Amino acid sequence: MSGQYKVAWLCEALLVSRSGYYDWQERRRQPGSRQVETIHLRARIREEFARSRQTYGSPRLAQVLGCPGRRNRIARLMRAERLFARQRSKYRHATTDSRHGGPIAPHRIQGLAVQRPNQVWATDATGILTGEGWLYLVAVLDLCSRRVVGWAMSPLLDAPLTIAALRMALHQRQPRRTLIVHSDRGSQFASAAYRQVLAQHGLLASMSRAGNCYDNAFIESFWSSLKYELVYHRRFATRAEARTAIFDYIETFYNRTRLHSSLAYISPIAFESQLNN
């Protein structure tokens, strides 16, 4: 019909707008295979992005979707969907006080090849601001699998907090061989109480060199992930609210689900499972 008469005449006769007619024509067209694939891919991108707690960029999404070679296309579709991974913040709350008279352990992990779980643990402290004040978190990280094996939280940053995180790691892992526990030179890690726990369990203390921020880079990387994937995008009214969110992040997401590029894009628990098989 539109081939015999001008579209404008037909629209005027039928009392419809030209834009409405063209929209109707567009809806009648069947999408091609490329369009159908794109529609399905965009849906999967939205689903996996939400499952990652809005933290995955195009490299990790490409791995999750099983198409690592199509990262650029996924990046374009993410922009079209207005999906942007959470960004890092430059702010960092200082928690290390190395001005103390406690003993400094040697740096034992320089050049060490970590080949198995429970060979080297790294531990450190950070602060999370809440409406009730600071909540301090101490974590113990297995350098082989990047798994958080122990953690503890408290309004006070002191030796008992570092000991609580270490005891949790010991209870969960029960290491049977000589184990190195690496930390910075903070007073909590140099305290007599903390060193006593290390000695009781036959653990070797290791500490970062003075002024070298790279010596504890593994756990600094974990803090960075925790902060930009959770903390910097939330306002915690209470310490209890922060505790719940951090527990969920560590035990539900980071250890079990989150893909780690250093582990060939699998989670820490999945990596350890592969080592045991």
N, C-alpha and C positions, 0 to 999 in steps of 0.2 A: 504493500500500500504506500509506504513512504517513498518507494522508488517512482511512483506515478505522480505523487503530489508533494509539494514542498512541506517539510516538517512544520514550518511556522503556520501554514494554513491548517494542517491537521490539528495542531495543538489548539489553535484558536477555535476551530469547529467543535472540538471535544472539551473545551474549557479546562485544559491542563497546561501547565507551564512547560517550556522547552527543557528546562533543567530537570524537571520531574520525568519527562520522557526519556532523556538520555540516561538518567539514573536507572530507570526501568530496563533500558536496553543493556546497560552494564551488568545488572543483576541476572539477566537472562543468559549471559555468556558463561559457559562452563570453564572453570579454571583449568589451566594446563597442568601437566605433571610437575613442572618446576614450581608453580604457584602452590599446588597441594603440598609438596614437600616443604616449602617455606612456611606454610601455615602450621604444619605439624611441628616443624623445628622451632618456631617461635613459641608454640605452646609448651614444648619440652624445656626450652630455655627459661620461660617464666616459672615453671614448676621446679626445676633444679635450682634456680636462683633463690627462690623462696625457701627451699629445703636447706640451702647453705646459709640461711639467716642473713641473706643479702651481702655475703662476704666474698663470693667467688667472682673473679673477673673472667675474661675470655679464655685464658690458658687453662684454668681448672675446669671451667664449663666444657671446654672442648674435650678434656679427658673424660669427664663424667658422661658426656654424650657419645663417647666412642669415636670421635672424629678429630683427633689432634691436629691433622693437617688442614683443618678448615677453621682455624682460629680467627683469621681475618673476617670470614663471613659471619661467624658468631659474634664478633665484636660489632660488626655493622648492624646485625639484627638486635643486639643489646641496646645500641644507641636508638634504633627505631622504636624499641619498646620502652625507652627511657629507664633502663636498668643500669645503675652505676654502683660498682662495689664500694663499700665504705672505705674512706681514705684515712691515712695515718695522721696523727697529730704530733707536733714537735715537742709538746710539753712532757716533762718527765719529773716526777716527784723524787727528790733525792732521799735515799734511805741508808746510804753507806756512811758510817762514821769510822774511819780508819785511824783516828787520833786516840789511841789507847795504848796501854802498856802490855797487852796480851801477846803471846807468841805468834809469830807468822810462819805458817807452814810453807814448805817449798812448792814451787809450781811443778806438779808431777805429770801433767797431761800434754805438755808441749811435744808435738811430733808423735804422740801416741796414737796408734791405729786402734780404734774402738771397733771390735768385731763381734761382740756378743752382748746381750742384755746383762745387767748387773756387773758390768766391768767398770764403768765410770758413771757416777751421778753428778749432776750439777745442781746447786741450790742457791737461791737468792730471795730477796724480799722486795716488795713493791707496795705502794700505797694507793688506795682507791678512796676518793673523796665522796662522802655522803652528806645528807642533811644533818646528821648527828656528829659529823666530824670524820676523821680519817679511820679507815679500816685497813689494817695491814695484812698482806697475804705473803706467806712463804711457801714456795713450791720446790719440789725435788723432781728433777727431770733425768730420765735415763738417756744418755747420749747416743746409744745405739738405735733405739726405736723412737726417740723424741716423745716418749710417753711420760705424762705426769704421774709419777708413782707415789707421791706423797704431797700433802698440802695441809696448811692450817691457817686460820684467820683469827685476828684479835684486834681490839682497839689499841693495844700496846705492842710496839716493836721491841722485843727483848729476847733473851736467851730461851726462856720457856716456849716461846712461839716457834723458834727455829728447831728446838728439840721435838716439839709436837709433830711438825712436818716430817722430820727424820724418822721418828718412831712409827708414823703411819707407813712410810715407805718400807721400813724394815719388816713391819707386820705383814704387809701385802706381798712383798717379794721374797723375804727370807733367803737372802743371798748366802751361798755356800762357799764361795771363793773369796779371795782377797778383792776388796772393792775400794775404789778411790772416790772420795766425796769432795768435789771441787766447789769452792765458793770465792767471794771477794774477801777483802780484808776487814770486813765489818766487825765491830766489837762483839756482836752476838755470836759470830762464828769462831771468835778467838777466846770466848769465855771458858772458864774452867768447867762449868757444868756441861757445855756442849762438847768439849774435848773429852770429858769423862764418858759420855755416851759413845763417842767414836771408839774410844779405847775398849770399852766393854764388849763391843761387837766386832773388834778386830778390823776396823775401818781405817783407811789411810787418808789423812787430811791433805788437801791440796788447796792452794790459794793463788789468786791472780797476782801478777806482778804489779808493782806500784805504777799507777797512771796508765795502765794498758787496758783499754776498754774492750779489746778483742779477746782477752783471755776467757771471758765468760759469755762469749757471743751466742752460744746455743740457748741459754735461758733468757738472754736479752731478747732473742728472737721470739721466744714464747711470750714474754711480756708485751712485745710489740703487737703480736697477734691478738692477745687478750684485750689490749687497750683499744685497738682500732676496730676490732670486730664486735666488741661488747661495750666496754666502759665509756668510751668517748661519745657514744650515741644513746646513753641512758642517763637519767638523773635519778639517783637513788635517794629516796626520802629518808631511809633508815639503814642502819648497818645490817639488820636482818634481811632486808630486801636485797641488798648487795650480796650477802652470803648466798642466798638462794640462787640468784642469777649466776654467780661465779661457779657454784657447785654444778649447776646445769651445764654451763659452758664447758667445764673441764671434763666431767664424767660422761655427759651425753653427746656432746659435739666434738670437742677437740680430740679426746682419746679414741673415740669409737667411729666417728663419721668423717671428720675433716680430712681432706686430701692434702698430703705433704709432698711438695715437689722434690724434696731431698730423699723421699722414700718411694720414688717412682709413682707418685700420685696414688698412694693408698694411705689408710689411717695407721696410727701407731699400733693399735691392737691387731689389725690385719697383718701388719709387717711382722710382728712377733709370732703370729700364728703361722706365717709362712716359714719362719726360721725353725719352728718346732716340727714342721712336717718333713 
